[in-house]
Amino acid sequence: AVVSTQSTGYCAGNDLSNFTKDMPAGGPTEMADNGRDTLDVFCAAMINFPKPLIAAVNGPAIGIPVTTLGLCDLVYCTDSAHFRTPFVSLGQSPEGCSSYIFPRTFGFAKANEMLLAERQISAEEACTGGLVTRIFPEDTFREEVDKVVSHMAKLPPQSMIISKGLIRQEVKEKLLEVNTRECITLRDRWLSDECMTAIMNFLNRKKK
C-alpha cells in the first residue's frame, strides 16, 4: 500500500481548529477521549498492517505525517521535502511511536533536536539519518516510486508478508505498547491549560 497525496505538499498535520469547533456533548473531556481512541486505532492499524507500507513524501511534512514515517517499511521523498515536529510549542507531546523510533533511528541527540527543539530537517538529513529510504528528483518522483511499487507487486505476495512479519516481529508488540502510552499522554496534554493556551495562540496568529 502507498501513502501519498496528489497535492504539492505531503501533509501539514492535524487541523488544530478542530479543538475549537464541533465540541461533543461531553465537552473537552469527551473530545480528548475520542481523539485518543482515534489516534490509537490509526497508528495501531499501521503497526499491524501485514503488507509493505510505502510512504511517498512529495513535499513538506509536519507533525503526525512525519512521526508515522517510522511505521512505514519504505519511505521515498522528493528533494524538496522537509520534516518538522512542532509538538512542544503547541503544548503537546510526541505521537506515532516517534518517542521510541526516532531515538533509535537518528540517535538521542538528533531525535531530541527534532522532537524537543523542533528543528526542521531536510530530505538529505532524513535520508542520512535513516528515516527516508531514498530521495528522488521532484520531476521524476512519481515515476521512480511507481517503478518500486510495480516491482514489488510482481513478487510472491505470501513471501513478502512472511518476510515483513519476521522483520517486524521483535518490535511489533513494543510499538503497540508505545503507541497506547503516547495516546494516553496526548489525551492528558489536550486537556491541560498549557496546551489549550498554546493552540489558541497559534490559531489567533493565523488569523492575523
C-alpha positions in Angstrom: 0.0 0.0 0.0 1.2 3.5 -0.8 0.6 6.5 1.4 0.8 9.8 -0.5 -1.1 12.8 -1.8 -1.9 14.5 -5.1 -1.1 18.0 -3.8 2.3 19.8 -3.9 2.8 19.1 -0.2 2.7 15.8 1.7 0.7 16.8 4.8 0.6 19.7 7.3 -0.6 17.5 10.2 -3.7 17.8 12.3 -6.2 20.7 11.8 -5.9 22.4 15.1 -9.1 24.3 14.5 -10.9 21.1 15.4 -10.1 21.9 19.0 -12.5 24.9 18.9 -15.4 23.6 16.8 -17.9 20.7 16.8 -17.4 20.2 20.6 -19.3 17.0 21.6 -21.9 16.9 24.4 -19.3 15.7 26.9 -17.2 18.7 26.3 -13.3 18.8 26.1 -13.0 15.5 28.1 -15.1 13.6 25.5 -13.2 15.3 22.7 -9.9 14.3 24.2 -11.1 10.7 24.8 -12.3 10.5 21.2 -9.0 11.9 19.9 -7.0 9.4 21.9 -9.0 6.5 20.7 -8.9 7.6 17.0 -5.2 8.1 17.1 -4.6 4.8 18.9 -6.6 2.9 16.3 -5.0 4.7 13.4 -1.4 4.1 14.5 -2.1 0.5 15.5 -3.5 -0.1 12.0 -0.2 1.0 10.5 1.8 -1.2 13.0 -0.4 -4.2 12.3 -0.6 -3.8 8.5 0.7 -7.1 7.1 1.8 -5.9 3.7 4.6 -3.5 2.9 3.6 0.1 3.6 5.3 2.6 1.3 5.3 6.4 2.0 5.7 8.7 -1.0 6.5 12.1 0.5 6.0 14.6 -2.3 6.7 17.7 -0.3 6.8 19.3 3.2 5.5 17.2 6.1 4.6 18.5 9.6 3.6 16.6 12.7 1.9 13.2 12.5 2.8 12.6 8.8 6.4 12.9 9.9 6.2 10.7 13.0 4.3 7.9 11.3 7.0 7.5 8.7 8.8 5.3 11.2 5.9 2.9 11.0 6.3 2.5 7.2 8.5 -0.1 5.6 9.9 2.1 2.8 9.9 5.9 2.6 10.7 7.9 -0.5 10.7 11.6 -0.7 11.3 14.5 -3.2 14.5 16.5 -2.9 12.3 19.5 -1.9 10.7 17.7 1.1 11.4 18.8 4.7 10.2 17.5 8.0 9.2 19.2 11.3 7.5 18.1 14.5 6.3 21.2 16.4 4.7 19.3 19.3 6.2 21.1 22.3 5.3 24.6 21.1 1.7 23.5 20.9 1.7 22.1 24.4 1.5 18.6 23.1 3.8 15.5 23.1 5.2 13.0 20.5 3.0 10.6 18.7 3.2 7.9 16.0 5.7 6.0 18.2 8.3 8.7 17.5 9.3 8.8 21.2 10.6 5.2 20.6 11.5 5.1 16.9 13.3 8.5 16.4 16.0 8.0 19.1 16.7 4.5 17.6 16.8 5.9 14.1 18.7 9.2 14.5 20.2 8.7 17.9 19.0 10.5 21.0 20.8 13.8 20.3 19.3 14.3 16.8 15.9 12.9 17.8 15.8 15.4 20.7 16.7 18.2 18.3 13.6 17.3 16.2 11.1 16.4 19.0 12.2 18.9 21.7 14.0 21.8 19.9 11.6 21.4 16.9 14.4 21.8 14.3 13.2 21.3 10.7 15.3 18.7 8.8 15.9 18.4 5.1 15.3 15.4 2.8 19.0 14.7 2.8 19.2 14.7 6.6 16.2 12.5 6.9 17.8 10.0 4.4 21.2 10.1 6.1 19.5 9.6 9.5 17.6 6.5 8.3 14.0 7.8 8.3 13.9 8.1 4.5 14.9 5.2 2.2 15.8 7.2 -0.9 15.4 10.7 -2.4 14.2 11.2 -5.9 14.1 14.5 -8.0 10.8 16.2 -7.9 10.2 16.0 -11.6 10.6 12.2 -11.8 9.4 11.4 -8.3 6.1 9.6 -9.2 7.8 7.7 -12.0 10.5 6.4 -9.7 8.1 5.4 -6.9 5.9 3.7 -9.4 8.9 1.6 -10.5 9.5 0.4 -7.0 5.8 -0.4 -6.4 5.4 -2.2 -9.7 8.5 -4.3 -9.0 7.3 -5.3 -5.5 3.8 -6.0 -6.8 5.2 -8.8 -9.1 7.0 -10.5 -6.2 5.4 -13.6 -4.4 2.8 -12.0 -2.0 2.9 -14.5 0.8 6.7 -14.5 0.9 6.5 -10.7 1.1 4.0 -10.8 4.1 6.0 -13.5 5.9 9.3 -11.6 5.4 7.8 -8.4 6.7 6.4 -10.3 9.7 9.8 -11.6 10.6 11.5 -8.2 10.2 8.8 -6.5 12.5 8.3 -9.4 14.9 10.8 -8.2 17.6 9.4 -4.6 17.8 5.7 -5.0 16.9 4.3 -5.5 20.5 6.7 -2.8 21.7 5.3 -0.3 19.2 1.7 -1.1 20.1 2.6 -0.5 23.8 4.4 2.8 22.9 1.5 3.9 20.8 -1.0 3.4 23.6 1.2 5.2 26.1 1.7 8.2 23.7 -2.0 8.4 23.0 -2.8 8.4 26.8 -0.2 11.1 27.3 -1.6 13.2 24.5 -5.1 12.9 25.8 -3.9 14.4 29.1 -2.0 17.1 27.3 -5.1 18.1 25.2 -6.9 18.8 28.5 -4.2 20.8 30.0 -4.4 24.6 30.3 -0.9 24.8 28.7 -2.0 23.0 25.6 -5.2 24.9 25.1 -3.5 28.2 25.6 -0.8 27.3 23.0 -3.4 26.2 20.5 -5.5 29.3 20.9 -2.4 31.5 20.5 -1.5 29.6 17.3 -5.0 30.0 15.8 -5.0 33.7 16.7 -1.7 34.2 15.0 -3.1 32.5 11.8 -6.0 35.0 11.8 -3.7 38.0 11.6 
